[in-house]
Amino acid sequence: MSHNPSTDVNVNAPDSHEVDADIVIAGGGPVGTALAHALAPLARLGRSVMQITDAAPGATRPQSEDRPIALSWGSRLLLERLGLWNAPAASPIDRIHVSQQQQFGRTIISASDHDVEALGYVVSYNELCNALPPSSVAAQVQGSLQEWSKEGRIVTCRIGTPDGQNRIVRTRLLVLADGGRGRLDEDHVKDYRQSAVTCTINADRQRPGTAWERFTPEGPLALLPFRNRTTQRDQLAVVWSSATTSADKLIALDDAQFLAALQQAFGGRAGIFSNPGPRSAFPLSLRMRRHIADAGVIAIGNAAQTLHPVAGQGLNLGLRDAWELAEILLADKHEPGSAATARQYRERRQADRFAMTRLTDLLVGSFSLPWPGTGVVRGAALAFLDAIPPARRLLSRRMMFGARNFP
């Protein structure tokens, strides 16, 4: 996507305050859809909302886009408040076993520490998208945001439609929730030189509700409880982060070789692995947008920040972005695209964004250090968390609710 403050889009429109929608949400994924539902009360105030989505309602999404997604307990509460929670489609996590490869030290985080049903849930990305219905009050436009420009208090958007045509839409506030495609600049980009290999497997000593996070020298290896909706069998979803060259080799292995490599990396705690599903891989990096909110344009979710999947915080952070922006817009007496609205959003999201990005980056970096003795230090840290319940509860609460204890 390209952008220029005044010259990208020429629509020959008069310099007026007439708009096609007061708020336009670019993105049809879980974060954009959650925001569209959260903004439903605006209709009673005479405000209009439009959502741009690249998939028609009910359309089958490509299998290549599917991967396991972790939803925290806090995200469940947010989705419940919006009437979007679908419990049967999600596999609960009530226990997380954290360890490091070939080193001492481990800790176990349990839902019972917080007196909640589950620490979080695992669902496939496609199933999550299919479970979120379109908002009844947001006008749906199929297409993708190609470019936008701002002049005065009006943001003009050019939308590419499936038939190859262009549609021009004017709005007071453009919310970028398109998974990063609308990113214009980054203040910080860190290439981890890793890719995450994902698939499903069976394990003969699988514990219901138990997730495993095992840190290896090349990156974290997560095994997550996952209910296969096709076979109705409980499996484990694999999210294996490793050097990009290693990930390419893992994808190229036959099933028996892949299972042997996975067994060697993880060990025998979950038993013998079998029946691997189709494998895919995606590159890993940390990307932070320089300006997440300016007058007329606000970025949320992966359009604002993209995290390493360790600890599964990316989508949860994005849902909190959507929730907090909706709270501001519903309570704000300014017009949606005002500088005051943007400033309030920046200030309210700063602590949560900083804490979660630093936490995930620290986990990846600290468990990948090859220096002598670092394994002992990491093991001692895990043992400390295991021995000191208040420290463990503080960490897990941050994972469930973010830095501001949502919702």
C-alpha positions as CSV (number, residue, x, y, z in Angstrom):
1,M,0.0,0.0,0.0
2,S,1.2,3.5,-0.8
3,H,0.3,6.7,1.0
4,N,0.9,10.4,0.4
5,P,-0.8,13.0,2.6
6,S,-2.3,14.8,-0.3
7,T,-1.7,13.4,-3.7
8,D,-2.1,9.6,-3.7
9,V,-5.9,9.6,-4.4
10,N,-7.5,12.0,-6.8
11,V,-11.2,11.8,-6.5
12,N,-12.1,15.4,-7.5
13,A,-14.2,15.6,-4.4
14,P,-15.2,19.0,-3.0
15,D,-13.5,20.1,0.2
16,S,-16.4,19.3,2.5
17,H,-17.2,17.3,5.6
18,E,-19.5,14.9,3.7
19,V,-18.4,11.3,4.2
20,D,-19.5,7.8,3.2
21,A,-19.0,6.5,6.7
22,D,-17.9,8.2,9.9
23,I,-15.5,5.2,10.7
24,V,-14.0,2.8,8.1
25,I,-12.4,-0.4,9.4
26,A,-9.9,-1.8,6.9
27,G,-9.6,-5.5,7.8
28,G,-12.0,-8.5,8.1
29,G,-10.0,-10.6,10.5
30,P,-10.8,-11.2,14.2
31,V,-9.5,-7.8,15.4
32,G,-11.3,-5.7,12.8
33,T,-14.5,-7.7,13.2
34,A,-14.4,-7.4,17.0
35,L,-14.1,-3.7,16.7
36,A,-17.0,-3.5,14.2
37,H,-19.2,-5.3,16.8
38,A,-17.9,-3.2,19.7
39,L,-18.9,-0.1,17.8
40,A,-22.6,-1.2,17.3
41,P,-23.9,1.4,19.9
42,L,-22.6,4.2,17.6
43,A,-25.6,3.5,15.3
44,R,-27.9,4.9,18.0
45,L,-25.8,8.1,18.1
46,G,-26.2,8.5,14.3
47,R,-22.6,7.4,13.5
48,S,-22.0,5.1,10.6
49,V,-19.4,2.3,10.4
50,M,-18.1,0.5,7.3
51,Q,-15.8,-2.6,7.3
52,I,-13.6,-3.5,4.4
53,T,-13.0,-7.3,4.2
54,D,-11.2,-9.3,1.6
55,A,-13.5,-12.4,2.1
56,A,-17.2,-12.6,1.3
57,P,-19.4,-13.5,4.3
58,G,-19.3,-17.3,4.8
59,A,-16.4,-17.8,2.3
60,T,-14.0,-20.6,2.8
61,R,-10.6,-19.3,3.7
62,P,-7.4,-20.8,2.2
63,Q,-5.9,-23.7,4.1
64,S,-2.5,-22.0,3.7
65,E,-3.8,-19.2,6.1
66,D,-4.8,-21.7,8.8
67,R,-2.7,-22.0,11.9
68,P,-3.3,-22.5,15.7
69,I,-4.1,-19.4,17.5
70,A,-4.0,-18.9,21.3
71,L,-6.7,-16.8,23.0
72,S,-6.2,-15.8,26.6
73,W,-8.9,-16.0,29.3
74,G,-9.1,-12.2,29.1
75,S,-9.8,-12.4,25.3
76,R,-12.6,-14.9,26.0
77,L,-14.2,-12.4,28.4
78,L,-13.9,-9.6,25.7
79,L,-15.5,-11.8,23.1
80,E,-18.2,-12.9,25.5
81,R,-19.1,-9.3,26.2
82,L,-19.5,-8.8,22.4
83,G,-21.6,-11.9,22.0
84,L,-18.9,-13.6,19.9
85,W,-17.6,-16.4,22.1
86,N,-17.9,-19.9,20.6
87,A,-16.8,-22.3,23.3
88,P,-17.2,-25.6,21.4
89,A,-14.7,-24.4,18.7
90,A,-12.0,-23.7,21.3
91,S,-9.7,-26.2,23.2
92,P,-9.1,-25.0,26.8
93,I,-5.6,-24.7,28.3
94,D,-5.7,-25.2,32.0
95,R,-2.0,-26.0,32.6
96,I,1.2,-24.8,30.9
97,H,4.4,-26.7,31.4
98,V,7.5,-24.5,30.7
99,S,11.0,-26.0,30.4
100,Q,14.3,-25.8,28.4
101,Q,16.0,-28.4,26.3
102,Q,18.7,-30.4,28.0
103,Q,18.8,-28.0,31.1
104,F,17.4,-28.2,34.5
105,G,14.5,-26.0,35.7
106,R,10.9,-25.9,34.9
107,T,7.7,-24.2,36.0
108,I,4.0,-25.1,35.8
109,I,1.4,-22.4,35.4
110,S,-2.2,-23.5,36.3
111,A,-5.6,-22.0,35.9
112,S,-6.3,-23.0,39.5
113,D,-3.7,-20.3,40.5
114,H,-6.3,-17.7,39.4
115,D,-9.6,-19.5,40.1
116,V,-10.6,-19.4,36.4
117,E,-11.8,-22.2,34.1
118,A,-8.8,-21.9,31.8
119,L,-5.7,-19.9,31.2
120,G,-6.6,-19.7,27.6
121,Y,-7.9,-21.5,24.5
122,V,-6.5,-22.8,21.2
123,V,-8.5,-22.5,18.0
124,S,-7.5,-22.5,14.3
125,Y,-7.4,-19.1,12.7
126,N,-9.9,-20.1,10.0
127,E,-12.3,-21.5,12.5
128,L,-12.1,-18.3,14.6
129,C,-12.7,-16.1,11.5
130,N,-15.7,-18.3,10.5
131,A,-17.1,-18.2,14.0
132,L,-17.2,-14.3,14.0
133,P,-20.3,-13.1,12.2
134,P,-20.4,-9.8,10.4
135,S,-21.5,-6.8,12.4
136,S,-25.2,-6.1,11.9
137,V,-24.6,-2.3,11.9
138,A,-21.4,-2.0,9.9
139,A,-21.8,-1.8,6.2
140,Q,-19.7,-4.6,4.6
141,V,-17.5,-3.9,1.6
142,Q,-15.6,-6.7,0.0
143,G,-12.2,-5.7,-1.2
144,S,-8.9,-4.5,0.1
145,L,-7.6,-1.0,1.0
146,Q,-5.1,0.0,-1.8
147,E,-4.2,3.5,-0.6
148,W,-5.4,6.4,1.3
149,S,-4.8,10.1,1.7
150,K,-5.9,12.8,4.2
151,E,-6.9,16.3,3.5
152,G,-8.3,18.4,6.2
153,R,-10.5,16.3,8.4
154,I,-11.4,13.8,5.6
155,V,-9.5,10.6,4.8
156,T,-10.1,9.3,1.3
157,C,-9.6,5.6,0.7
158,R,-9.2,3.7,-2.6
159,I,-10.6,0.1,-2.3
160,G,-9.7,-2.6,-4.8
161,T,-12.8,-4.8,-5.4
162,P,-12.8,-8.4,-6.5
163,D,-13.9,-7.5,-10.0
164,G,-10.8,-5.4,-10.5
165,Q,-12.5,-2.1,-10.1
166,N,-11.8,0.7,-7.6
167,R,-14.2,2.2,-5.1
168,I,-13.6,5.5,-3.4
169,V,-14.7,6.0,0.2
170,R,-14.4,9.0,2.4
171,T,-14.4,8.9,6.2
172,R,-13.5,10.8,9.3
173,L,-11.6,8.0,10.8
174,L,-9.7,5.1,9.1
175,V,-8.8,2.2,11.4
176,L,-6.1,0.0,9.9
177,A,-6.8,-3.5,11.1
178,D,-5.6,-5.4,8.0
179,G,-2.9,-7.6,9.5
180,G,0.0,-5.3,8.7
181,R,-0.7,-4.7,5.0
182,G,-1.6,-1.1,5.8
183,R,1.6,-0.4,7.7
184,L,3.4,2.7,6.4
185,D,6.5,2.8,8.6
186,E,8.0,1.1,11.5
187,D,10.0,2.6,14.4
188,H,11.5,-0.8,15.2
189,V,11.9,-3.9,13.0
190,K,13.7,-7.0,14.3
191,D,14.2,-10.0,12.1
192,Y,14.5,-13.0,14.4
193,R,15.9,-15.1,11.4
194,Q,13.4,-17.7,12.5
195,S,10.4,-19.3,11.0
196,A,7.6,-21.1,12.8
197,V,6.6,-24.6,11.6
198,T,3.0,-25.5,12.4
199,C,1.1,-28.8,12.1
200,T,-0.9,-31.2,14.3
201,I,0.2,-34.4,15.8
202,N,-1.0,-37.2,18.1
203,A,0.7,-38.1,21.3
204,D,0.1,-41.3,23.3
205,R,0.6,-39.6,26.7
206,Q,-1.2,-36.4,25.9
207,R,-2.7,-34.7,29.0
208,P,-6.1,-33.0,28.3
209,G,-5.8,-29.2,28.7
210,T,-2.0,-29.3,29.0
211,A,0.2,-27.0,26.9
212,W,3.9,-27.3,26.6
213,E,6.4,-24.5,26.0
214,R,9.9,-25.9,25.6
215,F,12.8,-23.6,24.8
216,T,15.5,-24.9,22.5
217,P,18.7,-23.1,21.4
218,E,17.1,-22.3,18.0
219,G,13.8,-21.1,19.4
220,P,10.7,-22.0,21.4
221,L,8.7,-25.2,20.7
222,A,5.1,-25.2,21.7
223,L,2.7,-28.1,21.8
224,L,-0.9,-26.9,22.4
225,P,-4.1,-28.9,23.1
226,F,-6.2,-28.9,19.9
227,R,-9.5,-30.5,19.0
228,N,-9.6,-31.6,15.4
229,R,-13.1,-30.6,14.2
230,T,-12.9,-33.0,11.2
231,T,-12.0,-36.1,13.1
232,Q,-13.3,-35.0,16.5
233,R,-10.1,-36.2,18.1
234,D,-7.9,-34.4,20.6
235,Q,-4.5,-33.7,19.2
236,L,-1.6,-31.4,19.8
237,A,-0.9,-28.3,17.6
238,V,2.8,-27.8,17.0
239,V,4.3,-24.3,16.8
240,W,8.0,-24.9,16.3
241,S,10.2,-21.8,16.0
242,S,13.7,-22.4,14.6
243,A,16.3,-20.9,12.3
244,T,14.8,-20.3,8.9
245,T,17.2,-22.8,7.2
246,S,16.2,-25.4,9.8
247,A,12.5,-24.7,9.3
248,D,12.9,-25.2,5.6
249,K,14.6,-28.6,6.3
250,L,11.8,-29.6,8.6
251,I,9.2,-28.8,6.0
252,A,11.1,-31.0,3.5
253,L,11.3,-34.1,5.7
254,D,9.0,-37.0,5.3
255,D,6.6,-37.7,8.1
256,A,8.8,-40.3,9.9
257,Q,11.8,-38.0,9.8
258,F,9.8,-35.1,11.0
259,L,8.4,-37.0,13.9
260,A,11.9,-38.2,14.9
261,A,13.3,-34.6,14.8
262,L,10.3,-33.4,16.9
263,Q,10.7,-36.2,19.4
264,Q,14.4,-35.4,19.8
265,A,13.8,-31.7,20.3
266,F,10.9,-32.1,22.7
267,G,11.7,-35.3,24.6
268,G,9.3,-37.9,26.0
269,R,7.1,-36.0,28.4
270,A,4.0,-36.2,26.1
271,G,4.8,-39.7,24.9
272,I,5.4,-41.0,21.4
273,F,4.3,-38.7,18.5
274,S,2.5,-39.9,15.5
275,N,0.2,-38.9,12.6
276,P,1.5,-35.5,11.7
277,G,-0.8,-33.2,9.7
278,P,0.2,-31.0,6.8
279,R,3.1,-28.6,7.7
280,S,3.4,-25.0,6.9
281,A,5.9,-22.2,8.0
282,F,5.9,-18.5,8.3
283,P,8.7,-16.0,9.0
284,L,9.1,-14.4,12.5
285,S,9.9,-10.8,13.2
286,L,9.1,-8.0,15.6
287,R,7.6,-5.0,14.0
288,M,6.4,-1.8,15.8
289,R,4.6,1.0,14.0
290,R,6.1,4.4,14.7
291,H,2.8,6.2,14.9
292,I,-0.2,4.1,15.9
293,A,-2.6,7.0,16.0
294,D,-2.8,10.3,14.3
295,A,-5.8,12.5,13.6
296,G,-7.9,10.6,11.1
297,V,-5.9,7.3,11.1
298,I,-5.4,4.7,13.9
299,A,-3.7,1.3,13.6
300,I,-4.7,-1.7,15.7
301,G,-3.6,-5.4,15.9
302,N,-0.9,-6.5,13.5
303,A,-1.1,-3.2,11.7
304,A,0.3,-1.6,14.8
305,Q,2.6,-4.4,16.0
306,T,3.6,-7.9,15.0
307,L,5.1,-10.1,17.8
308,H,6.9,-13.4,18.0
309,P,4.4,-16.2,18.7
310,V,6.1,-17.2,21.9
311,A,3.5,-17.1,24.7
312,G,0.8,-16.5,22.1
313,Q,0.3,-12.8,22.8
314,G,-0.2,-11.2,19.3
315,L,-3.9,-11.7,18.8
316,N,-4.7,-11.0,22.4
317,L,-2.9,-7.7,22.3
318,G,-4.8,-6.8,19.1
319,L,-8.2,-7.6,20.7
320,R,-7.4,-5.3,23.6
321,D,-6.5,-2.7,21.0
322,A,-9.9,-3.0,19.5
323,W,-11.7,-3.1,22.8
324,E,-10.0,0.1,24.1
325,L,-10.4,2.0,20.9
326,A,-14.1,1.2,21.0
327,E,-14.4,2.4,24.6
328,I,-12.8,5.7,23.6
329,L,-14.9,6.2,20.5
330,L,-18.1,5.4,22.4
331,A,-17.3,7.8,25.2
332,D,-15.6,10.5,23.2
333,K,-17.6,13.6,22.4
334,H,-15.2,14.7,19.7
335,E,-15.6,13.6,16.1
336,P,-14.0,10.1,15.6
337,G,-11.0,11.4,13.7
338,S,-10.0,14.1,16.0
339,A,-6.5,14.6,17.3
340,A,-7.8,14.3,20.9
341,T,-9.2,10.8,20.1
342,A,-5.8,9.8,18.6
343,R,-3.9,11.1,21.6
344,Q,-6.1,9.4,24.1
345,Y,-5.7,6.1,22.3
346,R,-1.9,6.4,22.1
347,E,-1.7,7.1,25.8
348,R,-4.0,4.3,26.9
349,R,-2.3,1.6,24.8
350,Q,1.3,2.6,25.5
351,A,1.9,0.5,28.7
352,D,0.2,-2.7,27.3
353,R,2.0,-2.5,24.0
354,F,5.4,-1.9,25.6
355,A,5.0,-4.6,28.2
356,M,3.9,-7.3,25.8
357,T,6.4,-6.6,23.1
358,R,9.3,-6.4,25.6
359,L,8.1,-9.6,27.3
360,T,8.0,-11.7,24.1
361,D,11.2,-10.3,22.8
362,L,13.0,-11.0,26.1
363,L,11.7,-14.6,26.2
364,V,13.0,-15.2,22.7
365,G,16.4,-13.5,23.3
366,S,17.1,-14.9,26.8
367,F,16.5,-18.5,25.9
368,S,18.5,-18.3,22.8
369,L,21.8,-17.0,24.3
370,P,24.6,-19.5,23.6
371,W,27.0,-18.1,26.3
372,P,28.4,-20.6,28.8
373,G,26.4,-20.6,32.0
374,T,23.2,-19.0,30.6
375,G,21.4,-22.3,30.8
376,V,22.0,-22.5,34.5
377,V,20.7,-18.9,34.9
378,R,17.6,-19.7,32.9
379,G,17.0,-22.8,34.9
380,A,17.3,-20.9,38.1
381,A,14.7,-18.4,36.8
382,L,12.2,-21.2,36.0
383,A,12.8,-22.8,39.4
384,F,12.3,-19.4,41.1
385,L,8.9,-19.0,39.3
386,D,8.0,-22.5,40.3
387,A,8.9,-22.0,43.9
388,I,7.4,-18.5,44.3
389,P,3.6,-18.6,43.5
390,P,3.1,-14.8,43.7
391,A,5.8,-14.2,41.0
392,R,4.3,-17.0,38.8
393,R,0.8,-15.6,39.3
394,L,1.9,-12.1,38.3
395,L,3.5,-13.4,35.1
396,S,0.5,-15.5,34.1
397,R,-2.0,-12.7,34.9
398,R,-0.1,-10.4,32.5
399,M,-0.4,-13.2,29.9
400,M,-4.2,-13.4,30.5
401,F,-5.1,-9.8,30.8
402,G,-2.3,-7.6,29.6
403,A,-0.5,-4.8,31.4
404,R,-3.8,-3.0,32.4
405,N,-5.6,-6.1,33.7
406,F,-8.3,-6.2,31.0
407,P,-11.2,-6.5,30.7
